[in-house]
């Protein structure tokens, strides 16, 4: 039986109990979740990601075109879901 080999038992145990350490932060591309940037932060948070990557220019959202207040609102939206840009 393959479980009798100590090295294989260790590999099996690691794979079945694998958890990401808290020191590792993962991000996801917002476009992989949704085309709506307002929904991306919540989706990313609910899936366990700590950050989002947005394209600077997209069909529905252009970050450089945001006004100062728009950028602040966007930043608050991300931080309200504990997401980093």
Biotite code that builds the C-alpha atoms (Angstrom):
import biotite.structure as struc

atoms = struc.array([
    struc.Atom([0.000, 0.000, 0.000], chain_id="A", res_id=1, res_name="UNK", atom_name="CA", element="C"),
    struc.Atom([1.425, 3.396, -0.953], chain_id="A", res_id=2, res_name="UNK", atom_name="CA", element="C"),
    struc.Atom([0.576, 4.977, 2.431], chain_id="A", res_id=3, res_name="UNK", atom_name="CA", element="C"),
    struc.Atom([3.210, 2.789, 4.105], chain_id="A", res_id=4, res_name="UNK", atom_name="CA", element="C"),
    struc.Atom([6.060, 4.803, 2.599], chain_id="A", res_id=5, res_name="UNK", atom_name="CA", element="C"),
    struc.Atom([6.909, 7.704, 5.009], chain_id="A", res_id=6, res_name="UNK", atom_name="CA", element="C"),
    struc.Atom([7.659, 10.189, 2.245], chain_id="A", res_id=7, res_name="UNK", atom_name="CA", element="C"),
    struc.Atom([4.400, 9.494, 0.429], chain_id="A", res_id=8, res_name="UNK", atom_name="CA", element="C"),
    struc.Atom([2.442, 9.791, 3.681], chain_id="A", res_id=9, res_name="UNK", atom_name="CA", element="C"),
    struc.Atom([4.000, 13.213, 4.235], chain_id="A", res_id=10, res_name="UNK", atom_name="CA", element="C"),
    struc.Atom([3.104, 14.364, 0.728], chain_id="A", res_id=11, res_name="UNK", atom_name="CA", element="C"),
    struc.Atom([-0.440, 13.089, 1.127], chain_id="A", res_id=12, res_name="UNK", atom_name="CA", element="C"),
    struc.Atom([-0.798, 14.868, 4.481], chain_id="A", res_id=13, res_name="UNK", atom_name="CA", element="C"),
    struc.Atom([0.499, 18.174, 3.121], chain_id="A", res_id=14, res_name="UNK", atom_name="CA", element="C"),
    struc.Atom([-1.829, 18.089, 0.140], chain_id="A", res_id=15, res_name="UNK", atom_name="CA", element="C"),
    struc.Atom([-4.912, 17.296, 2.208], chain_id="A", res_id=16, res_name="UNK", atom_name="CA", element="C"),
    struc.Atom([-4.206, 19.968, 4.849], chain_id="A", res_id=17, res_name="UNK", atom_name="CA", element="C"),
    struc.Atom([-2.781, 22.693, 2.619], chain_id="A", res_id=18, res_name="UNK", atom_name="CA", element="C"),
    struc.Atom([-3.479, 26.251, 3.751], chain_id="A", res_id=19, res_name="UNK", atom_name="CA", element="C"),
    struc.Atom([-2.041, 29.507, 2.458], chain_id="A", res_id=20, res_name="UNK", atom_name="CA", element="C"),
    struc.Atom([0.035, 31.231, 5.168], chain_id="A", res_id=21, res_name="UNK", atom_name="CA", element="C"),
    struc.Atom([-1.329, 34.581, 6.316], chain_id="A", res_id=22, res_name="UNK", atom_name="CA", element="C"),
    struc.Atom([1.888, 36.304, 5.219], chain_id="A", res_id=23, res_name="UNK", atom_name="CA", element="C"),
    struc.Atom([1.138, 35.509, 1.567], chain_id="A", res_id=24, res_name="UNK", atom_name="CA", element="C"),
    struc.Atom([-1.248, 37.912, -0.100], chain_id="A", res_id=25, res_name="UNK", atom_name="CA", element="C"),
    struc.Atom([-2.849, 37.002, -3.404], chain_id="A", res_id=26, res_name="UNK", atom_name="CA", element="C"),
    struc.Atom([-4.494, 39.266, -5.944], chain_id="A", res_id=27, res_name="UNK", atom_name="CA", element="C"),
    struc.Atom([-6.671, 38.611, -8.954], chain_id="A", res_id=28, res_name="UNK", atom_name="CA", element="C"),
    struc.Atom([-7.281, 40.496, -12.194], chain_id="A", res_id=29, res_name="UNK", atom_name="CA", element="C"),
    struc.Atom([-10.617, 42.293, -11.856], chain_id="A", res_id=30, res_name="UNK", atom_name="CA", element="C"),
    struc.Atom([-11.468, 41.415, -15.462], chain_id="A", res_id=31, res_name="UNK", atom_name="CA", element="C"),
    struc.Atom([-11.306, 37.722, -14.541], chain_id="A", res_id=32, res_name="UNK", atom_name="CA", element="C"),
    struc.Atom([-14.201, 38.252, -12.121], chain_id="A", res_id=33, res_name="UNK", atom_name="CA", element="C"),
    struc.Atom([-16.498, 40.786, -13.753], chain_id="A", res_id=34, res_name="UNK", atom_name="CA", element="C"),
    struc.Atom([-16.678, 43.688, -16.215], chain_id="A", res_id=35, res_name="UNK", atom_name="CA", element="C"),
    struc.Atom([-18.169, 45.908, -13.485], chain_id="A", res_id=36, res_name="UNK", atom_name="CA", element="C"),
    struc.Atom([-15.398, 47.422, -11.310], chain_id="A", res_id=37, res_name="UNK", atom_name="CA", element="C"),
    struc.Atom([-17.936, 48.176, -8.543], chain_id="A", res_id=38, res_name="UNK", atom_name="CA", element="C"),
    struc.Atom([-18.611, 44.457, -8.115], chain_id="A", res_id=39, res_name="UNK", atom_name="CA", element="C"),
    struc.Atom([-15.004, 43.279, -8.453], chain_id="A", res_id=40, res_name="UNK", atom_name="CA", element="C"),
    struc.Atom([-13.898, 44.271, -4.931], chain_id="A", res_id=41, res_name="UNK", atom_name="CA", element="C"),
    struc.Atom([-16.690, 42.339, -3.234], chain_id="A", res_id=42, res_name="UNK", atom_name="CA", element="C"),
    struc.Atom([-16.193, 39.286, -5.419], chain_id="A", res_id=43, res_name="UNK", atom_name="CA", element="C"),
    struc.Atom([-12.453, 39.315, -4.849], chain_id="A", res_id=44, res_name="UNK", atom_name="CA", element="C"),
    struc.Atom([-12.901, 39.605, -1.090], chain_id="A", res_id=45, res_name="UNK", atom_name="CA", element="C"),
    struc.Atom([-15.474, 36.810, -0.969], chain_id="A", res_id=46, res_name="UNK", atom_name="CA", element="C"),
    struc.Atom([-13.068, 34.523, -2.847], chain_id="A", res_id=47, res_name="UNK", atom_name="CA", element="C"),
    struc.Atom([-10.274, 35.202, -0.356], chain_id="A", res_id=48, res_name="UNK", atom_name="CA", element="C"),
    struc.Atom([-8.059, 37.518, -2.427], chain_id="A", res_id=49, res_name="UNK", atom_name="CA", element="C"),
    struc.Atom([-6.416, 40.539, -0.808], chain_id="A", res_id=50, res_name="UNK", atom_name="CA", element="C"),
    struc.Atom([-5.937, 42.645, -3.930], chain_id="A", res_id=51, res_name="UNK", atom_name="CA", element="C"),
    struc.Atom([-7.174, 43.490, -7.392], chain_id="A", res_id=52, res_name="UNK", atom_name="CA", element="C"),
    struc.Atom([-5.400, 44.308, -10.622], chain_id="A", res_id=53, res_name="UNK", atom_name="CA", element="C"),
    struc.Atom([-7.302, 46.637, -12.950], chain_id="A", res_id=54, res_name="UNK", atom_name="CA", element="C"),
    struc.Atom([-6.436, 47.435, -16.532], chain_id="A", res_id=55, res_name="UNK", atom_name="CA", element="C"),
    struc.Atom([-5.677, 51.156, -16.788], chain_id="A", res_id=56, res_name="UNK", atom_name="CA", element="C"),
    struc.Atom([-7.892, 51.338, -19.868], chain_id="A", res_id=57, res_name="UNK", atom_name="CA", element="C"),
    struc.Atom([-10.877, 49.107, -20.557], chain_id="A", res_id=58, res_name="UNK", atom_name="CA", element="C"),
    struc.Atom([-14.147, 49.331, -22.452], chain_id="A", res_id=59, res_name="UNK", atom_name="CA", element="C"),
    struc.Atom([-16.125, 50.122, -19.294], chain_id="A", res_id=60, res_name="UNK", atom_name="CA", element="C"),
    struc.Atom([-13.620, 51.757, -16.915], chain_id="A", res_id=61, res_name="UNK", atom_name="CA", element="C"),
    struc.Atom([-10.613, 54.038, -17.452], chain_id="A", res_id=62, res_name="UNK", atom_name="CA", element="C"),
    struc.Atom([-8.719, 54.837, -14.273], chain_id="A", res_id=63, res_name="UNK", atom_name="CA", element="C"),
    struc.Atom([-6.836, 57.862, -15.745], chain_id="A", res_id=64, res_name="UNK", atom_name="CA", element="C"),
    struc.Atom([-10.183, 59.469, -16.668], chain_id="A", res_id=65, res_name="UNK", atom_name="CA", element="C"),
    struc.Atom([-11.400, 59.504, -13.049], chain_id="A", res_id=66, res_name="UNK", atom_name="CA", element="C"),
    struc.Atom([-11.630, 62.885, -11.339], chain_id="A", res_id=67, res_name="UNK", atom_name="CA", element="C"),
    struc.Atom([-9.995, 63.420, -7.957], chain_id="A", res_id=68, res_name="UNK", atom_name="CA", element="C"),
    struc.Atom([-13.229, 62.624, -6.163], chain_id="A", res_id=69, res_name="UNK", atom_name="CA", element="C"),
    struc.Atom([-13.749, 59.599, -8.426], chain_id="A", res_id=70, res_name="UNK", atom_name="CA", element="C"),
    struc.Atom([-10.327, 58.271, -7.479], chain_id="A", res_id=71, res_name="UNK", atom_name="CA", element="C"),
    struc.Atom([-11.078, 58.760, -3.780], chain_id="A", res_id=72, res_name="UNK", atom_name="CA", element="C"),
    struc.Atom([-14.411, 56.959, -4.157], chain_id="A", res_id=73, res_name="UNK", atom_name="CA", element="C"),
    struc.Atom([-12.683, 54.121, -6.030], chain_id="A", res_id=74, res_name="UNK", atom_name="CA", element="C"),
    struc.Atom([-10.056, 53.874, -3.290], chain_id="A", res_id=75, res_name="UNK", atom_name="CA", element="C"),
    struc.Atom([-12.772, 53.785, -0.582], chain_id="A", res_id=76, res_name="UNK", atom_name="CA", element="C"),
    struc.Atom([-14.616, 51.066, -2.495], chain_id="A", res_id=77, res_name="UNK", atom_name="CA", element="C"),
    struc.Atom([-11.510, 48.891, -2.504], chain_id="A", res_id=78, res_name="UNK", atom_name="CA", element="C"),
    struc.Atom([-10.609, 49.534, 1.126], chain_id="A", res_id=79, res_name="UNK", atom_name="CA", element="C"),
    struc.Atom([-14.185, 48.856, 2.285], chain_id="A", res_id=80, res_name="UNK", atom_name="CA", element="C"),
    struc.Atom([-13.666, 45.283, 1.046], chain_id="A", res_id=81, res_name="UNK", atom_name="CA", element="C"),
    struc.Atom([-10.093, 45.057, 2.413], chain_id="A", res_id=82, res_name="UNK", atom_name="CA", element="C"),
    struc.Atom([-8.662, 45.043, -1.104], chain_id="A", res_id=83, res_name="UNK", atom_name="CA", element="C"),
    struc.Atom([-5.407, 46.552, -2.319], chain_id="A", res_id=84, res_name="UNK", atom_name="CA", element="C"),
    struc.Atom([-4.870, 47.963, -5.760], chain_id="A", res_id=85, res_name="UNK", atom_name="CA", element="C"),
])
